[in-house]
């Protein structure tokens, strides 16, 4: 795809600005999965994530005139979702992570087939501060590079890098402490 070519959703954005409901619906459907997923990882419960997702899209509808392109819309949605989630987390001392009965995953089913690993990762993410959690999720779930994360969160690049390094070190250390040691003479095969 050339840099000169335009995104077909840019036309839908223009139509949505003019008040065409079908175009707005298409934009919401295109982005709702990533907004909800990011909200769920940040907040930990489906109800809170659904509420936040709805709030983000209502805010988007009111700000369509300020959004230049579908690419800008994706950036804007990540930024608003992350900032609103951080605000909610700061208002609450700690939001419990998703119950073990719910079937949520941090990564796609192909990447993570171990439910115990999923639960462990959710618990580790829950222990991080809201900004550190946002940085990790934007990096590894949304696949943004550190400069993009810095722009999205309006955070200095070195702060993003520090959050990444410290969070990963902390998660690694906690994971190492939790690994069982194998007793001599016992076999698990």
N, C-alpha and C positions, 0 to 999 in steps of 0.2 A: 504494500500500500504506500503510495507516495505521500509526502508531506503536503503536497498541493491538494490532494483529494479531501473532500469534506466528509464528515461523519453523517450518515443518514439521519441520525437522531438530532442533529443540529436543526434540521427542518422542523422536526416535531417540537423542539424547544421554541422555535419562532411561532409555530401555530399555538402552542400552549400559552405564550405571552399574549396572543390575540384573544384568548379565552376559549379555545377549542378544547372541549372536555376530553375527547378521544385522545388527543395528543398528550394531554396531561396524564391521562390514565396509562398510556404507553410508557411515558417517562418513569412513572412510579413503578410500574411492573418491571421495567428494565433494571431499576436500581434497588428495589425493595429487599431483595435477598441479601445483598451486601450490607445494606444499612441495618437490617434486622440481625444479621450474623454478628456484626461488630458490636451492636448494642447488647446482644445476648452475652457475648464474651466479656464485655465490660461490666455488665450489671449482674449477670449470673442467674437471672430468672426469666422465664418466658413472659410473664405478665408485665414486668418492668420493661423488658425489651420491646414488646408489642406497643406499649404506651409511648415509649420513647420514639419508636419508628414512626408512629402516627404523628407525634409532635414535630418531628423533623420534616416530614412531608407537608404538613400544614405550613410550617415556616418556609419551606421551599416554594410553595404556591404563592406565598406573599412576597417572595423575593425574586421571582423569575426575571424581572427586568434587570436585575444586577448580574445575572448569570450569562456569560458570553457564549458558551458552547457546551456540548455534552461532556467534553473532557473537563471543563471548568466545573460543570455540575457534579461530576464524580468527586473532584477535589473538595468542592463546597460541602457535599453530603458527608464525606468522611470527617471533615473538620467540625461541622455542626454536631454530628453524632457523637464524636469523641468528646467535644467540649461539654455537651449536655450530660453525657454519661459521667464525666469527671465531676461535674457540679452535683449530680445526684449522689455520687459516692461520697463526696465531701460532706453533704448534708446528713448522711447516715454514717454512723461509726464504722459499720461493716455490714455489707449485704451478703447473706448466705449464698453460696454457689448453688447451682442447679441441683435438685434432688437426684439421688442415685437412680430413681425410677425413670427419670426422663431420659430420652435418647438423644442427647446433644453431643456433638463432637467438636473438637477444636479444629480438626483437619478432615479432609474427605475420607470416606469409608475405605478407599483404596490405600490411603497413606497410614491410617490408624485402625488396625484390626484388633487391638488389645484394649478392652474396656477398662482394665485396671490402670493402664497407662493413661487413658483419657481422664479418669478420676484423679489420678495423681497430678496430671498437668493442670486440671481445673483447680485443685487445692493449692498448688504452687502459685498459680496466677492470682488466686484470691488473697494470698499473703502479700502481694506487691502493692505499693502505693498506687492510687489511681493514675498519676502521670506515667509511672513506670509500666503499668499494665497497658496503658494506651500505646506507649512506644513499642512494646513487644508485639502487641496485636497488629499494629499497623505494619510492623516489619515482617512478621512471619505469617500473618493471616492475609493481609492486604498486599503483601509483597512490595512494599514501598522501600526505597533506599533511604538512608539517613537524611540527606538533604530534603527529600520530599516530606519526611516525617516532621522535620524542623519547620517547614513551611506550613504544614497542616496544623500543627499544634502551636504555631507561633512561639517556638522554643529555640534557643541557640543550638546550633549543630553540635557543639561539644557537650551540651547537656543531654541531647539525644544519645550521643555515643556513650556517655557515662551511664545513662539509664540502661542501655543495652548491655554494656559490660557488667555492671554491678548486678543487674537482674539475672543475667545468665549465670554469673558466678554463684549467686545466692541459690538459684534453682538447682544448679549442679551440686553444690555442697549439701543441700537438703536431700537430694536424691541419693547421694553417696552415703549419707548417714542412715537412710532407710533401707538400703540393700542388705538382705540377710547374709550372714556369713555362713559358710558351709562347714559343718562339723566334720572332723576327720573320721573316716570309717563309714560315714553315711553316704548313701547313694540315692539320687532322685530319679534315676533313669527308669 
